[in-house]
Structure formats: structure tokens, C-alpha cells
């Protein structure tokens, strides 16, 4: 169980897709204008990456290595199509809000990377935890960016007014350049935290 937790935790922080690996930044810039859109995209990726890991792990012994990438992309495209149909049927407003970025999940680097690096070499249960960890890490990153952007750009969180009429919204935060700067600051803050943590550990060893 400890090994499964390590696999899951790795995706949450140590190898966070956005803050650590800088993968799939396109949706992080375009979709996180509101916390709701960010959460929906995050959960969508979590569903796709976990489902794809399961499919790849189950078929890893039957897929010819020479054609593995087209096969993996076919798996991803099928899962994304199912996801689109579900959102279109039950959450049409979210489907419209995410627009073309739902289709772009097919080519998200993090999904294909986990299939290639982990799921194709491991059994189903570890692959599930890898998908859940990476998907949860992606969701947390997207949601944190979305909350900050919506709060500073509109004064709201999930559509609920937090900052009163006195607040003058920073419109740049709901534009891609604002998201780019915010992600840069957040990555920088994480790196500073890592450096301080490393210094503390080094001080203890001395």
C-alpha cells in the first residue's frame, strides 16, 4: 500500500504536471478564467488519464511496440469522445465553456507521457494510482490557478462575490498573459520553497 501511495503522491507534488513538468500549459492559460471551468477541465483530464492508463496497462502485452503510439492515441481519442458526449448531454453549459479545449485533451502531453512511461510497463492497479495521482495533481494546479485568476479578475470564486463593489478587477488576470505571469510566479514560489527545504535538510545533516 505504501508503494501505491508513493505512486499517487508523486503526481500530486513531486512530478506535478503543470508546476513541476510544465506540461499541458495550453489549458492552464486558456481555460482557467473561472474556477468552475478549471475544475471541470482538471476532472476531465483526471478521468481521461486514469481510463487511458487502465486501457494501456491491460493491452500492454498485446500491442506491437512499433505501433504503440497510434494505439495509445486511439485509446485517448475514444475516451475523450465519450467524455464529450457525457458533458454535452448532462452539462451543456460546461461543454460550451470548454469548447475546443476538450478535443485538445487527445494531444495533451501528460496523458501520452504516462501511457508511455508508466502504464505500458506496469500492472493495472499501479497504473490506476499513477493516473489518479497525475490527474489529481493537474486538477489541483488548474483549480488553484482558476481561483486566483477569477478572484483577481472578477472578484468572485465559483461565481460567488468575494470582493465587494469597492474592488477594481485586474482585467489582465482573465487574459492569457495574466495566466502566464501567475503560473510563472507560482512555479518560482515552489522552487524557492524547495531551496529552503533543501537548506534545512542540509543544516540538519551538518
C-alpha positions in Angstrom: 0.0 0.0 0.0 2.9 2.3 0.7 4.2 1.8 -2.8 0.8 2.7 -4.2 0.7 5.9 -2.1 4.1 6.9 -3.3 3.0 6.5 -6.9 -0.1 8.6 -6.2 1.7 11.3 -4.2 4.4 11.7 -6.9 1.8 13.1 -9.3 0.4 15.5 -6.7 3.6 17.3 -5.9 6.9 15.8 -6.9 6.0 15.5 -10.6 3.1 17.8 -10.8 2.2 18.1 -14.5 2.0 21.9 -14.5 4.1 23.2 -11.7 6.9 20.6 -12.0 6.9 19.3 -15.5 5.4 22.3 -17.3 3.2 20.1 -19.4 -0.3 20.9 -20.8 0.2 24.6 -20.2 -2.2 25.5 -23.0 -5.4 24.7 -21.0 -3.8 26.3 -17.9 -3.6 29.6 -19.9 -6.9 29.4 -21.7 -9.4 27.6 -19.5 -8.7 28.8 -16.0 -10.5 32.1 -16.4 -13.0 30.8 -13.8 -12.6 28.2 -11.0 -15.5 26.2 -12.4 -14.0 25.8 -15.8 -10.6 25.0 -14.3 -12.1 22.3 -12.1 -14.1 20.8 -14.9 -11.1 20.6 -17.2 -9.0 19.2 -14.3 -11.5 16.4 -13.6 -11.9 15.7 -17.3 -8.1 15.1 -17.6 -8.2 13.0 -14.4 -10.9 10.8 -16.0 -9.1 10.5 -19.3 -5.6 9.9 -18.0 -6.8 7.2 -15.5 -9.0 5.5 -18.0 -6.2 5.5 -20.6 -3.7 4.1 -18.1 -6.1 1.2 -17.5 -6.5 0.6 -21.2 -2.8 0.7 -21.9 -1.9 -1.5 -19.0 -4.5 -4.1 -19.9 -3.2 -4.3 -23.5 0.5 -3.7 -22.9 1.4 -7.3 -23.8 -0.6 -7.4 -27.0 0.4 -4.1 -28.6 3.3 -4.2 -31.0 5.9 -1.6 -29.8 6.2 -0.2 -33.4 2.6 0.9 -33.4 2.1 1.7 -29.7 1.8 5.5 -30.1 -1.1 5.4 -32.7 -2.8 2.8 -30.5 -2.4 4.9 -27.4 -3.8 8.0 -29.2 -6.7 5.9 -30.4 -7.5 4.9 -26.8 -7.3 8.6 -25.7 -9.4 9.8 -28.6 -12.1 7.2 -27.8 -12.2 8.1 -24.1 -12.3 11.9 -24.9 -15.2 11.3 -27.3 -17.1 9.5 -24.5 -16.3 12.4 -22.1 -17.5 15.0 -24.6 -20.8 13.2 -25.2 -21.4 12.9 -21.4 -20.7 16.6 -20.9 -22.8 17.6 -23.9 -25.7 15.5 -22.6 -25.6 16.4 -18.8 -23.6 19.6 -18.5 -24.1 21.5 -21.8 -23.0 24.9 -20.4 -19.7 23.5 -19.3 -19.3 21.7 -22.6 -19.7 25.1 -24.4 -17.4 26.9 -22.0 -14.5 24.5 -22.5 -15.1 24.4 -26.3 -12.3 23.2 -28.4 -10.0 22.5 -25.4 -12.0 19.3 -24.6 -10.9 17.9 -28.0 -7.3 19.0 -27.4 -7.2 16.7 -24.4 -6.3 14.0 -27.0 -2.9 15.6 -27.6 -2.1 16.6 -24.0 1.5 15.6 -23.5 0.9 14.4 -19.9 -1.6 11.7 -20.9 0.6 10.2 -23.6 3.6 10.5 -21.4 2.1 8.5 -18.6 0.9 5.8 -21.0 4.4 5.5 -22.5 6.5 5.9 -19.3 4.3 4.1 -16.7 1.2 2.3 -17.8 2.9 0.4 -20.7 5.4 -1.1 -18.2 3.2 -1.7 -15.1 0.1 -3.7 -14.0 -3.4 -2.2 -13.8 -3.6 -1.2 -10.1 -0.3 0.8 -10.0 -1.3 2.4 -13.4 -4.7 3.4 -11.9 -2.9 5.1 -8.9 -0.4 6.8 -11.3 -3.4 8.2 -13.4 -5.2 9.3 -10.3 -2.2 11.0 -8.9 -1.2 12.8 -12.1 -4.8 13.7 -12.7 -5.3 15.0 -9.2 -2.1 17.0 -9.4 -3.3 18.5 -12.7 -6.7 19.3 -11.2 -5.2 20.9 -8.1 -2.9 23.1 -10.2 -5.7 24.1 -12.6 -8.1 24.9 -9.7 -5.6 27.0 -7.8 -4.8 29.0 -10.9 -8.5 29.3 -11.7 -9.4 30.5 -8.2 -6.7 33.2 -8.2 -7.5 34.4 -11.7 -11.2 34.6 -11.0 -10.7 36.3 -7.7 -8.3 38.9 -9.0 -10.0 39.3 -12.4 -13.7 39.3 -11.3 -13.7 39.5 -7.5 -15.6 36.2 -7.4 -14.9 32.5 -6.7 -17.2 29.9 -8.4 -19.4 32.9 -9.3 -19.8 33.9 -5.6 -18.8 37.5 -4.9 -15.9 37.6 -2.5 -14.6 41.1 -3.1 -17.2 43.9 -2.9 -18.1 46.7 -5.2 -15.0 48.6 -3.9 -12.7 46.2 -5.7 -11.5 47.2 -9.2 -10.9 44.0 -11.1 -7.5 43.4 -12.6 -8.6 42.6 -16.2 -5.2 41.2 -17.2 -5.9 38.2 -14.9 -8.6 36.9 -17.1 -6.4 37.2 -20.2 -3.7 34.6 -21.2 -0.8 37.0 -20.3 -2.1 37.2 -16.8 -2.3 33.5 -16.5 1.2 33.1 -17.9 2.6 35.5 -15.3 0.7 33.9 -12.5 1.9 30.4 -13.4 5.5 31.8 -13.5 5.2 33.3 -10.1 3.7 30.1 -8.7 6.5 27.9 -10.2 9.0 30.4 -8.8 7.4 30.2 -5.3 7.6 26.4 -5.4 11.3 26.5 -6.4 12.0 28.9 -3.5 10.2 26.5 -1.1 12.3 23.6 -2.5 15.5 25.5 -1.9 14.6 26.4 1.6 13.6 22.8 2.3 16.9 21.6 0.9 18.9 24.1 3.1 17.0 22.9 6.2 17.8 19.3 5.4 21.4 20.1 4.7 21.6 22.0 8.0 20.3 19.0 9.9 22.8 16.7 8.3 25.7 19.1 9.4 
